[in-house]
Amino acid sequence: MPSPSPGRTLPRVSTKSSAATRTPSLTERRKAATQFDIARAAAELFTERGPDGTTAEEIAVRAGVALRTFYRYFRNKQDAVGPLLAIGGDHWRERLAAAEPGTALPRALETAVTASLTVPHEAKAEGLRWTRGLLRASAEDPALRAVWYRVNQESEDKLIPLVARLAGDDADPLEIRLAAAAATDAIRVALETWAESDADVEGPGSPAELAVRCLRELTGGMRLLAQPQKG
């Protein structure tokens, strides 16, 4: 993951879970649905033609929105796939947020990662395949790669309070940040490695298997994840 820029303010560690947020309004849900439709259209066109062969106008047409609507939500064509790339992180943080207070942090992280990347239905498998296509395309497109890194950084920031809640009030803030960074990078590296391969969405070499392996390797020496957690 890239280092924070000089102008970026690091989030304050808090034990308050982001799960306790208000229900989105109808307007917010409609906005999110429109953004996802645009993201899906962008992913389809990038897969068919590549980012260089796709314009923002073509993405808007495929999504069924006006070009001005596209630019209301996104700065450029690569930025448009952000919601699609972010949805996996949203799902696994929701799983982690649902863990009972007092659950051992290593077990909670591994359970959430496994559950979010396991494929119980075709919709999730399709989402992983879209991610694979976008990650492959990002290898030749720095702007698209920057969106992927940004999505991961945002996910890491949102993960910190969830880790803090499970770690307990006495946990070292530095160790909380390290755990959040390691968990985020475990999934990022796993998905990037899987995208470069021909492995299926399940079984050997799958995202879930690789993510658990990465998580164990990255967190194996962390004191916070080696000690019993306090409730």
C-alpha positions in Angstrom: 0.0 0.0 0.0 1.3 3.5 -0.7 2.4 5.7 2.2 0.0 8.5 3.3 0.6 11.7 1.5 1.8 14.8 3.5 -1.7 16.3 3.3 -3.5 13.1 4.5 -4.7 13.0 8.1 -4.5 9.6 9.7 -7.8 8.5 11.3 -7.9 8.5 15.1 -8.1 5.1 16.7 -11.5 4.6 18.2 -13.3 1.6 19.8 -16.6 2.7 18.3 -17.8 0.3 15.7 -18.8 1.6 12.3 -21.6 -1.0 12.3 -23.7 1.4 14.5 -24.4 3.8 11.7 -27.7 5.2 10.7 -29.8 3.6 7.9 -29.1 5.3 4.6 -31.9 7.5 3.3 -33.8 6.7 0.1 -31.8 9.4 -1.7 -28.5 7.9 -0.6 -29.6 4.5 -1.6 -30.6 5.7 -5.1 -27.2 7.5 -5.4 -25.4 4.4 -4.4 -27.4 2.3 -6.9 -26.6 4.8 -9.7 -22.9 4.7 -8.8 -22.9 0.9 -8.9 -24.6 0.8 -12.2 -21.9 3.1 -13.6 -19.2 1.0 -12.0 -20.6 -2.1 -13.5 -20.9 -0.5 -17.0 -17.2 0.7 -16.7 -16.1 -2.8 -15.7 -17.9 -4.4 -18.6 -16.4 -2.0 -21.1 -12.9 -2.2 -19.6 -13.1 -6.0 -19.9 -14.3 -5.8 -23.5 -12.1 -3.0 -24.8 -9.6 -2.1 -22.1 -9.5 1.3 -20.3 -7.7 2.9 -23.3 -10.5 1.8 -25.7 -13.2 3.1 -23.4 -14.5 6.7 -23.0 -16.5 8.2 -20.1 -19.3 8.9 -22.6 -19.5 5.2 -23.6 -19.7 4.2 -19.9 -22.5 6.7 -19.3 -24.4 5.3 -22.3 -23.9 1.7 -21.2 -25.1 2.7 -17.6 -28.1 4.5 -19.0 -27.2 7.9 -17.5 -26.3 11.3 -18.9 -22.6 12.2 -19.2 -23.1 15.0 -16.6 -24.5 12.4 -14.2 -21.3 10.4 -14.7 -19.1 13.4 -13.8 -21.3 14.3 -10.9 -20.1 11.1 -9.2 -16.7 10.3 -10.8 -13.7 12.4 -11.8 -12.6 10.1 -14.7 -13.4 6.7 -16.3 -11.0 4.8 -14.1 -12.5 6.3 -10.9 -15.8 4.9 -12.0 -14.9 1.3 -11.0 -14.2 2.3 -7.4 -17.6 1.2 -6.0 -17.2 -2.2 -7.6 -13.7 -2.7 -6.2 -14.8 -1.5 -2.8 -17.8 -3.8 -2.3 -15.7 -6.7 -1.2 -14.1 -4.7 1.5 -17.5 -3.5 2.6 -18.7 -7.1 3.0 -15.8 -8.3 5.0 -15.9 -5.4 7.4 -19.6 -6.1 7.9 -18.6 -9.6 8.9 -16.0 -8.4 11.3 -18.3 -5.8 12.8 -20.8 -8.6 13.6 -18.2 -10.4 15.7 -19.2 -10.5 19.4 -17.1 -8.3 21.7 -14.5 -10.6 23.4 -14.0 -12.7 20.3 -10.3 -13.4 19.8 -9.0 -10.9 17.2 -7.1 -13.5 15.1 -10.1 -15.8 14.9 -12.5 -12.8 14.1 -10.2 -11.6 11.3 -9.8 -15.0 9.7 -13.5 -15.9 10.0 -14.5 -12.6 8.4 -12.0 -12.9 5.6 -12.9 -16.5 4.8 -16.7 -15.8 4.9 -16.4 -12.7 2.7 -14.3 -14.5 0.0 -16.1 -17.8 0.1 -18.6 -18.1 -2.8 -22.0 -19.4 -1.8 -23.8 -18.1 -4.8 -23.2 -16.9 -8.4 -23.5 -13.2 -7.6 -20.4 -13.3 -5.4 -18.5 -15.4 -7.9 -19.4 -12.9 -10.6 -18.1 -10.0 -8.4 -14.8 -11.8 -7.9 -14.5 -12.3 -11.7 -15.1 -8.6 -12.3 -12.4 -7.9 -9.7 -10.0 -10.3 -11.6 -10.6 -8.5 -14.9 -10.1 -5.1 -13.4 -6.9 -6.1 -11.6 -5.5 -7.5 -14.8 -6.4 -4.4 -16.7 -4.7 -2.3 -14.0 -1.4 -3.8 -14.7 -1.2 -1.7 -17.9 -3.1 1.3 -16.5 -1.6 3.4 -13.7 -4.8 5.4 -13.1 -6.8 2.3 -12.6 -4.1 0.8 -10.3 -4.3 4.1 -8.3 -8.0 3.6 -7.8 -7.3 0.0 -6.5 -4.8 1.3 -4.0 -7.1 4.1 -2.9 -9.9 1.7 -2.3 -7.6 -0.4 -0.1 -6.4 2.6 1.9 -10.0 3.7 2.5 -10.9 0.2 3.6 -7.9 0.1 6.0 -9.0 3.4 7.6 -12.5 2.0 8.1 -11.1 -1.2 9.6 -9.2 0.5 12.4 -12.1 1.1 14.8 -13.4 -2.4 14.2 -10.0 -3.9 15.2 -9.8 -1.5 18.1 -13.2 -2.7 19.4 -12.2 -6.3 19.4 -8.7 -5.7 20.7 -10.0 -4.0 23.8 -9.3 -0.7 25.6 -5.8 -1.6 26.7 -4.5 -2.4 23.2 -1.6 -0.3 21.8 -2.9 2.0 19.1 0.2 1.3 17.0 -0.5 -2.4 17.1 -4.1 -1.8 16.2 -3.0 0.1 13.1 -0.5 -2.6 12.2 -3.2 -5.3 12.5 -5.6 -3.3 10.3 -2.8 -2.7 7.7 -1.8 -6.4 7.7 -5.4 -7.6 7.3 -6.0 -5.2 4.4 -2.8 -6.1 2.7 -3.5 -9.8 3.2 -6.7 -9.5 1.1 -5.1 -7.1 -1.4 -2.1 -9.4 -2.1 -4.3 -12.5 -2.2 -6.7 -10.9 -4.8 -3.8 -9.6 -6.9 -2.1 -13.0 -6.8 -5.3 -14.8 -7.7 -6.0 -12.4 -10.5 -2.7 -13.2 -12.1 -3.5 -16.9 -12.1 -6.1 -19.1 -13.7 -7.3 -20.5 -10.3 -11.1 -20.8 -9.7 -13.1 -18.8 -7.2 -13.1 -21.8 -4.9 -10.6 -24.5 -4.0 -6.8 -24.4 -4.3 -5.4 -21.0 -5.1 -8.8 -19.3 -4.6 -9.1 -15.8 -3.0 -10.3 -17.2 0.3 -7.4 -19.7 0.6 -4.8 -17.2 -0.4 -6.2 -14.5 1.9 -6.0 -16.8 4.9 -2.5 -17.8 4.0 -1.4 -14.1 3.6 -3.2 -13.1 6.8 -1.3 -15.8 8.9 2.0 -14.9 7.3 1.6 -11.2 7.9 0.2 -11.4 11.4 2.2 -14.3 12.7 4.7 -12.2 14.6 2.3 -9.5 15.9 2.0 -9.4 19.7 -1.6 -8.1 19.5 -2.7 -11.2 17.6 -0.7 -13.6 19.6 -2.1 -12.8 23.0 -5.6 -13.5 24.4 -7.9 -10.6 23.7 -9.7 -8.7 26.5 -13.4 -8.1 26.2 
